Amino acid sequence: MPRLAIGPEFPRELSALAPPVRRDAVVALRRFLLSLAGAPHPQRVRGARDAKVATLRLAEGHRGVVVRQRDVYWLRTVLPDPEAWSYAQRHRFGVNPVLGVIEEWDAEALERVEPALRRSVRSSSGLFAPICDGDLLALGLDVHALPLFRLLSTEADVAALEPLLPPTQHAPLAVLARGGTLAEAWRELDSWRASSEDQGPVDPDDLYAALLRSPDRAVFVAGKVELDRVLRVPGWCTFLHPLQHRLARAARYEQPVLVVGGAGTGKTVVALHRAAHLAAHGAGPVLLVTFSQGLAEELSAKLDLLIDDEVVRKRVEVDNADRLAMRIVTDAEGRRPALVGQGARSLEELTDEALRWLSRSTGDLLDDVDPGHKPYRHIVVDEAQDVSPAQWRLLRAAAPHARDDLFVVGDPHQRITDTRVALGAVGIAAVQHTLRLSYRLPQELLSFVVRLRGGGLATGLVKGATDMYGLRAARNGARPVVRAYATREAELEGLRAVVESWLSDGVPAAEIGVGARDARHVRAARRALSGLHVRASAFPHMKGLEFERVALIGVAEGVVPEPPPEEPHARARALQRERSILFVACTRARSMLYISHSGRGSPFLSL
């Protein structure tokens, strides 16, 4: 029987096919996987640049493109017959000699650009002339592509080749092109390693091992159930980018972990996968904590998709810190405490009371002796930048001081509260990791929001401050649109027209998010969009969500920001918090952002 790996593009392209074609393709693939009668057989590609490439006839007029080696098949894509043959002829595949991951090259396009590069290098020295071949090869650069790389004379040349090269080839080249050292280029290459433990010798002819080392590019399916699941669930459930995989699937951590990352870098995905990993391989119950009850419900639904095994799923509780405190006090006192009225306690007081009850019931010295007395063995925290000091102390007390105790993800630049606490200040000595590649936002949108946010330092979570240096996007896309209207009525008419055009483009209503700063503007947006069934929320309530396209209205002077207090220090903090709230709302968009205002625009838009 074949060993079949699915590539990330295949499920997306399969779902876009007409239902009869999609059904036939799935049936054919099941037959192929189980070696049943009538299964498609691999056909060689005439004129292919890589002898490992073949096609499988999956449906009438449609073929899958596979890379094969003996009984190993990597299913890359499904396309109409002419496009499938063209794709199969155009690409070649290999194994990075340093990391051992799979690499894909647009060989045909590279052949076309080589003459132009050769002409340009005659008038200037090559960009990498001062670096010897041995040093370049030590960075995993392909020996057959080295003559091409020697023709590159400017940083722009390197940037132009990015779509044609594997990321593990382009990444170190880009570092060297902008003046980075060999050590910096090596660190960039190493960020594409999916496991810190997998650093043994690489066999460049072992396709199976290369695919196992490439969780962002391939997942093996052993039968019909696994195949159907990969084709059904969202891509984030199955395909993790290498650094995300390394953080989420680490065998163990000896002390707390903090993962800091900019918008769209996959922090929540890492938190979900870490919680699932601990539920399957950890030493006790897991608590996944987030900022609000709404976000907790979103994460719980995502865990239902991620974890198939019901027994494993039940090992993970999802909650927010306020509800955790309420549950602890309720259990201790035998009744639910009042938050309003006679004898009511504030949430802050409730959190402090929960910590006192937890310390009494578990003791402070049981961590290493009897960690089972703690209510949770592992705690994963999402949206950590908005957790208060009292809540941190409660979370620290709810799990033992032991390996894999706390796994924390957050971004100080996305804080929407006035909380600014470093983990060390609340007794959590965490090892920090940083995610700097945004997979959600295109570069044009990312550059816009970084300028909007101010691009400066943000305090909290870490000692000192966090900056946005090195944050970049994995792809390009549309520029954000900022539109001014003379009147509020015209702005609302414009909003409806924009949303109707997005729906006409085929964007599902559930993939369109509309936001405003306050309840008054949200109600106006909902009235303007009556009958279109899109979601409209206040900016803070968009936290943790994402949409294909986002429209933000009322981003006007006097509304965004809300009028700040007069006291200088409080004013500065309030303005920064308002800027962060707008930043969070803008970064919910995966592909397109539309911002509007009537009258004078928000000063935050003066980029």
C-alpha positions in Angstrom: 0.0 0.0 0.0 1.2 3.5 -0.7 2.3 5.9 2.0 0.4 9.0 1.1 1.1 12.6 2.3 -1.2 15.5 1.6 0.0 19.0 0.9 -1.7 22.1 2.3 -2.9 23.4 -1.1 -4.7 20.2 -2.0 -7.7 20.4 0.5 -8.3 24.1 -0.5 -8.2 23.4 -4.2 -10.4 20.3 -3.8 -13.0 22.2 -1.9 -13.2 24.7 -4.8 -14.2 22.1 -7.3 -17.8 21.4 -8.4 -19.4 18.9 -6.0 -19.6 16.0 -8.5 -15.9 16.5 -9.4 -14.9 16.8 -5.8 -16.8 13.6 -4.9 -15.2 11.6 -7.7 -11.7 12.9 -6.7 -12.2 11.8 -3.1 -13.4 8.3 -4.1 -10.4 7.9 -6.4 -8.1 9.0 -3.7 -9.5 6.5 -1.2 -9.1 3.8 -3.7 -5.5 4.8 -4.3 -4.8 4.9 -0.6 -6.2 1.4 -0.1 -4.8 0.0 -3.3 -8.3 -1.0 -4.4 -9.4 -2.1 -7.9 -9.9 0.9 -10.2 -7.5 3.1 -8.2 -5.7 5.7 -10.3 -2.1 4.9 -11.2 0.8 7.3 -11.5 1.6 8.6 -15.0 5.0 9.9 -15.9 5.2 13.5 -17.1 6.8 14.0 -20.5 9.2 16.9 -20.4 9.3 17.1 -16.6 12.2 18.8 -14.9 12.0 16.3 -12.0 11.7 12.6 -12.7 10.0 12.2 -9.3 6.9 14.0 -10.5 3.8 12.2 -11.8 0.1 12.7 -12.1 -3.0 10.8 -10.9 -6.3 11.0 -12.7 -8.7 11.8 -9.9 -11.8 12.9 -11.8 -13.0 13.6 -15.3 -10.7 16.4 -16.6 -8.8 16.8 -13.3 -5.5 15.4 -12.1 -3.5 15.4 -8.9 0.2 16.2 -9.1 2.3 13.9 -6.9 6.0 13.7 -6.0 6.9 10.0 -5.6 9.8 7.9 -4.4 9.1 4.1 -4.3 5.9 3.7 -2.2 5.9 7.3 -0.9 3.6 9.8 -2.6 3.2 13.5 -1.8 0.0 14.9 -3.2 0.7 18.5 -4.1 -2.3 19.8 -5.9 -5.4 19.0 -8.0 -5.9 20.9 -11.3 -7.7 20.7 -14.6 -5.7 18.4 -16.9 -3.8 21.0 -18.9 -2.8 23.0 -15.8 -1.8 19.8 -14.0 0.5 18.7 -16.8 2.0 22.2 -16.9 2.5 22.4 -13.2 4.2 19.0 -13.2 6.5 20.0 -16.0 7.4 23.3 -14.4 8.5 22.4 -10.8 11.3 20.4 -9.3 11.6 19.1 -5.8 14.5 18.4 -3.4 15.6 18.1 0.2 17.4 20.9 2.0 20.9 19.5 2.8 21.1 21.1 6.2 17.5 21.0 7.7 16.3 18.0 5.7 13.0 19.6 4.8 11.3 19.3 1.5 11.8 22.1 -1.0 9.9 23.1 -4.1 11.4 25.2 -7.0 9.7 26.9 -9.9 12.4 25.7 -12.2 10.8 26.9 -15.4 10.6 30.5 -14.1 14.1 30.4 -12.8 15.3 29.4 -16.3 13.6 32.4 -17.8 15.1 34.9 -15.3 18.7 33.6 -15.5 19.6 35.3 -18.8 18.5 38.7 -17.5 20.5 38.2 -14.3 23.5 37.2 -16.4 23.3 40.4 -18.4 23.0 42.6 -15.3 25.9 41.1 -13.5 28.3 42.1 -16.2 28.0 45.7 -15.1 28.4 45.0 -11.4 29.9 42.5 -9.0 27.8 39.8 -7.6 26.0 40.5 -4.3 27.6 37.5 -2.7 31.0 37.7 -4.2 32.8 38.2 -0.8 31.3 35.0 0.5 32.9 31.7 -0.5 31.0 28.7 -1.9 31.6 26.7 1.3 29.9 29.3 3.5 26.9 29.5 1.2 26.5 25.7 1.0 26.8 25.5 4.8 23.5 27.6 4.9 21.7 24.8 3.0 21.8 26.6 -0.3 21.3 24.2 -3.2 24.6 23.4 -5.0 22.9 23.3 -8.4 21.4 26.8 -7.8 24.7 28.3 -6.6 25.7 29.6 -10.1 22.3 31.4 -10.3 22.7 32.9 -6.8 26.2 34.2 -7.9 24.4 36.3 -10.6 22.4 38.3 -8.0 23.7 41.8 -7.8 21.1 43.7 -5.7 18.8 43.2 -2.8 15.9 43.8 -5.2 17.1 40.8 -7.3 16.8 38.6 -4.2 13.4 39.9 -3.4 12.2 39.3 -7.0 13.2 35.6 -6.7 11.2 35.0 -3.5 8.1 33.6 -5.2 10.2 31.2 -7.2 12.4 29.8 -4.4 11.7 27.5 -1.4 11.6 29.7 1.7 14.5 27.8 3.2 16.6 29.0 0.2 15.3 32.5 0.1 15.4 33.3 3.8 19.2 33.1 4.3 19.8 34.9 1.0 17.6 37.7 2.1 19.5 38.1 5.4 22.9 38.3 3.6 21.5 40.6 0.9 20.5 43.2 3.5 24.0 43.1 5.1 23.4 40.4 7.7 26.2 38.1 8.9 26.5 34.4 8.2 25.5 33.8 11.8 22.3 35.8 11.4 21.5 34.0 8.1 22.0 30.7 9.9 19.6 31.7 12.7 17.0 32.6 10.1 17.4 29.2 8.4 17.2 27.4 11.8 13.8 29.0 12.4 12.5 26.8 9.7 13.4 23.7 11.7 10.3 22.0 13.0 12.0 20.1 15.8 14.9 21.1 18.0 15.6 17.4 18.6 15.9 16.5 14.9 19.4 17.6 14.0 20.9 14.3 12.8 22.5 13.6 9.4 20.3 14.4 6.3 19.8 12.0 3.5 19.0 14.2 0.5 17.4 11.2 -1.3 15.0 10.2 1.5 11.6 11.8 0.5 9.8 10.1 3.4 12.1 11.6 6.1 12.0 15.0 4.4 8.2 15.1 4.4 8.1 14.1 8.1 10.4 17.0 8.9 8.0 19.4 7.0 4.8 19.7 9.0 3.8 22.9 7.1 4.1 21.1 3.7 2.8 17.5 4.3 0.8 15.3 6.6 0.7 11.5 6.2 -2.7 9.8 6.2 -2.9 6.1 7.0 -6.5 5.4 6.0 -9.9 6.7 5.0 -10.6 8.3 8.4 -7.4 10.2 8.5 -7.8 11.2 4.8 -11.3 12.5 5.3 -10.3 14.5 8.4 -7.5 16.2 6.6 -9.8 17.1 3.8 -12.5 18.3 6.2 -10.9 20.4 8.9 -9.3 23.9 8.5 -5.7 24.0 7.5 -4.5 25.4 10.9 -5.6 22.0 12.5 -3.3 20.1 10.3 -0.4 22.2 8.9 1.8 24.0 11.3 4.6 26.2 10.2 8.0 24.9 11.5 8.5 27.2 14.4 4.9 26.9 15.5 5.3 23.1 15.3 8.5 23.2 17.3 6.9 25.3 20.1 3.6 23.5 20.3 4.9 19.9 20.0 8.0 20.1 22.1 8.4 17.0 24.2 8.7 19.0 27.4 9.7 22.3 28.9 11.6 22.5 32.2 10.2 25.9 33.1 7.4 28.3 32.0 7.4 29.4 28.4 6.3 32.8 26.9 5.7 33.1 23.2 5.5 36.7 22.0 4.4 37.5 18.5 2.9 40.2 16.3 -0.5 40.1 14.7 -1.2 37.1 12.6 1.9 35.1 13.6 -0.2 32.2 14.9 0.1 32.6 18.7 -3.4 31.3 19.3 -2.8 28.3 16.9 0.3 27.5 18.9 -1.7 27.7 22.2 -4.4 25.4 20.9 -1.9 22.8 19.6 0.1 23.0 22.8 -3.1 22.4 24.9 -4.0 19.5 22.6 -0.5 18.1 22.9 -0.5 18.3 26.7 -4.0 16.7 26.8 -2.6 13.7 24.8 0.8 13.4 26.4 0.8 15.4 29.6 0.6 14.4 33.2 -2.9 15.7 34.2 -5.8 18.1 33.5 -5.2 21.1 31.2 -6.6 24.6 31.5 -6.7 26.9 28.5 -7.3 30.4 29.6 -8.2 33.5 27.5 -9.3 37.0 28.0 -13.1 36.8 27.9 -16.0 34.3 27.9 -16.7 35.0 24.2 -13.1 34.1 23.3 -13.2 31.1 25.5 -16.2 29.8 23.6 -14.4 30.4 20.3 -11.3 28.5 21.5 -13.5 25.6 22.8 -15.1 25.2 19.4 -11.7 25.2 17.8 -10.4 22.5 20.2 -13.5 20.4 19.2 -12.2 20.6 15.6 -8.6 20.0 16.6 -9.0 17.0 19.0 -10.9 14.0 17.6 -10.6 11.8 20.6 -13.4 12.6 23.1 -11.4 11.3 26.1 -8.5 13.5 25.2 -10.7 16.5 24.6 -12.3 16.2 28.0 -8.9 16.7 29.6 -8.9 20.4 28.5 -11.0 23.0 30.2 -11.4 26.3 28.5 -12.2 29.4 30.6 -11.3 33.0 31.4 -9.6 34.1 34.6 -12.7 35.7 36.1 -14.8 32.6 35.7 -12.0 30.5 37.2 -11.9 32.7 40.3 -15.7 32.5 40.5 -15.6 28.7 40.3 -13.0 28.4 43.1 -14.8 30.7 45.5 -18.2 29.1 44.7 -16.8 25.6 45.4 -15.1 26.8 48.6 -18.1 28.8 50.0 -20.8 26.5 48.8 -22.7 29.3 46.9 -22.1 31.6 44.1 -20.8 35.0 45.4 -22.6 38.2 44.5 -21.0 40.7 42.2 -23.6 43.4 42.6 -25.9 44.5 45.5 -25.5 44.0 49.4 -22.2 42.4 50.3 -21.0 42.1 46.7 -17.3 41.7 45.9 -15.5 43.1 42.9 -13.8 40.8 40.4 -10.5 41.9 41.8 -11.6 41.0 45.3 -13.0 37.7 44.1 -9.7 36.9 42.4 -7.8 37.6 45.6 -10.3 35.5 47.6 -9.9 32.6 45.1 -6.1 32.8 45.6 -6.5 32.6 49.4 -8.8 29.6 49.1 -6.6 27.8 46.6 -3.5 28.3 48.9 -5.4 26.8 51.8 -6.7 23.8 50.0 -3.5 22.9 48.1 -0.8 24.2 50.3 2.2 26.2 49.1 4.8 23.3 49.4 3.0 20.6 47.5 4.2 21.4 44.1 7.0 18.9 43.9 5.8 16.5 46.6 2.2 16.1 45.5 1.4 18.1 42.4 -1.9 16.2 42.0 -3.4 18.4 44.7 -3.4 21.4 42.3 -6.6 21.8 40.3 -4.6 21.7 37.0 -1.4 20.1 36.0 -0.8 22.3 32.9 -2.1 25.8 32.1 -2.0 27.4 28.7 -2.7 31.2 28.5 -3.8 33.0 25.4 -4.1 36.8 25.1 -1.7 37.1 28.0 -1.1 40.8 27.6 -4.5 41.5 29.2 -4.1 39.3 32.3 -3.9 41.3 35.5 -1.3 40.8 38.2 -3.9 39.3 40.6 -5.0 36.9 37.8 -1.4 35.9 37.2 -0.9 35.0 40.8 -4.1 32.9 40.7 -3.0 31.1 37.6 0.5 30.5 39.0 -1.1 29.0 42.2 -3.5 26.7 40.1 -0.7 24.6 38.7 2.4 23.0 40.3 5.9 24.4 39.8 6.9 21.5 37.6 7.8 20.8 34.0 5.2 21.9 31.4 3.4 24.0 34.0 2.7 27.3 32.2 2.7 28.0 28.5 1.9 31.6 27.7 1.2 33.5 24.4 0.6 37.2 23.9 1.5 40.5 22.2 1.9 43.6 24.3 1.1 45.7 21.2 -2.5 44.3 21.2 -3.3 45.1 24.8 -6.8 46.6 25.2 -6.7 47.0 29.0 -4.5 49.1 31.1 -2.6 46.1 32.5 1.1 46.3 32.1 2.8 43.5 34.1 6.0 41.5 33.4 5.8 37.8 34.2 8.9 38.0 36.4 7.2 40.5 38.6 4.5 38.0 39.5 6.9 35.1 40.1 6.9 33.5 36.7 10.4 33.0 35.3 9.6 32.2 31.7 11.8 31.4 28.8 10.8 33.7 25.9 10.4 32.8 22.2 9.4 35.2 19.5 7.2 34.8 16.3 8.0 37.4 13.7 6.3 36.1 10.5 2.7 37.1 10.0 0.7 34.5 8.1 -2.7 36.2 8.4 -1.8 39.8 7.2 -0.5 40.6 3.8 2.6 42.9 3.8 0.7 45.9 2.7 -1.8 45.6 5.5 0.9 44.8 8.0 3.0 47.9 7.1 -0.1 50.0 7.4 -1.1 48.8 10.9 2.5 49.0 12.2 2.6 52.6 11.2 -0.9 53.1 12.8 0.2 51.5 16.0 3.2 53.8 16.1 5.7 50.9 15.6 7.2 51.8 19.0 7.8 49.9 22.2 5.1 48.2 24.3 5.6 47.2 27.9 4.2 44.1 29.7 4.8 40.4 29.7 8.6 40.7 29.3 11.1 42.7 31.3 11.6 46.0 29.6 9.7 46.5 26.4 8.8 44.7 23.2 9.3 46.2 19.7 8.0 45.2 16.3 11.5 45.0 14.7 11.7 42.2 12.2 7.9 41.6 12.0 7.1 40.7 8.4 4.4 39.1 6.3 4.5 35.8 4.4 2.7 37.2 1.3 1.6 40.3 -0.5 -2.0 41.6 -1.0 -4.2 44.6 -1.3 -3.5 48.0 0.3 -6.0 49.1 3.0 -8.6 51.7 1.8 -9.3 54.8 3.9 -12.4 56.7 2.7 -13.7 60.0 3.9 -17.4 61.0 3.6 -19.1 64.4 4.1 -21.9 63.1 6.3 -22.6 60.1 8.5 -25.5 59.1 6.3 -23.2 58.9 3.3 -20.6 56.9 5.3 -23.3 54.3 6.2 -24.4 54.1 2.5 -20.8 53.6 1.5 -20.5 50.8 4.1 -23.4 49.0 2.7 -22.2 49.4 -0.9 -18.7 48.0 0.1 -20.1 45.0 1.9 -22.6 44.3 -0.9 -19.6 44.4 -3.4 -17.7 41.9 -1.2 -20.7 39.6 -1.1 -20.9 39.9 -4.9 -17.2 38.9 -5.1 -18.2 35.6 -3.4 -16.9 36.3 0.1 -19.2 34.5 2.6 -21.1 36.8 5.0 -19.4 34.9 7.9 -16.0 36.0 6.5 -16.9 39.7 6.7 -16.4 41.6 9.9 -17.6 45.1 10.6 -16.4 47.2 13.5 -16.9 50.5 15.3 -15.5 52.0 18.4 -18.7 52.4 20.4 -22.2 50.9 20.7 -23.9 53.9 19.0 -21.8 53.4 15.8 -22.3 49.6 16.0 -26.1 50.0 16.1 -25.9 52.4 13.1 -23.8 49.8 11.2 -26.3 47.0 11.9 -29.2 49.2 10.7 -27.3 50.1 7.5 -26.5 46.4 6.9 -29.9 45.1 7.6 -30.6 41.8 5.7 -26.9 41.2 4.8 -26.2 38.9 7.8 -22.7 40.1 8.5 -21.2 40.5 12.0 -20.9 44.0 13.5 -19.1 44.5 16.8 -17.3 47.1 18.9 -13.6 47.2 18.3 -12.7 45.5 21.7 -15.1 42.6 20.9 -13.3 41.8 17.7 -10.3 40.7 19.7 -9.2 37.2 18.9 -11.4 36.9 15.8 -10.4 37.0 12.2 -12.2 37.6 8.9 -11.4 37.5 5.2 -12.4 41.2 4.9 -13.0 43.9 7.6 -14.7 47.2 7.4 -14.3 49.7 10.3 -16.5 52.8 10.4 -16.6 56.0 12.4 -12.8 56.3 12.7 -13.2 60.0 13.1 -11.8 62.7 15.4 -13.6 62.7 18.7 -14.7 59.0 18.3 -11.3 57.3 17.8 -9.8 58.0 20.2 -12.4 58.6 22.8 -11.7 61.9 24.7 -8.8 61.1 27.0 -8.4 62.5 30.6 -6.5 65.8 31.2 -3.8 64.5 33.5 -0.7 64.0 31.3 0.4 60.6 32.4 -3.2 59.2 32.4 -3.8 60.9 29.0 -0.7 59.2 27.4 -1.7 55.8 28.7 -5.3 56.3 27.5 -4.2 57.4 24.0 -1.9 54.4 23.7 -4.6 52.1 24.8 -7.0 53.6 22.2 -4.4 53.2 19.5 -3.9 49.5 20.5 -7.7 49.0 20.3 -7.8 50.3 16.7 -4.7 48.3 15.9 -6.4 45.1 17.1 -9.5 45.8 15.1 -7.5 46.4 11.9 -5.5 43.2 12.3 -8.6 41.0 12.2 -8.5 41.2 8.3 -6.8 38.4 6.4 -6.9 40.0 2.9 -8.7 43.4 2.8 -9.3 46.3 5.2 -11.6 49.2 4.6 -11.7 52.2 7.0 -14.2 55.1 6.8 -15.1 58.3 8.6 -17.3 61.3 8.2 -15.9 64.7 8.9 -12.3 64.9 10.1 -10.6 61.6 10.4 -9.0 60.2 13.5 -5.5 61.6 14.2 -4.4 58.0 14.3 -4.9 57.9 10.5 -2.3 60.6 9.9 0.3 58.1 8.9 
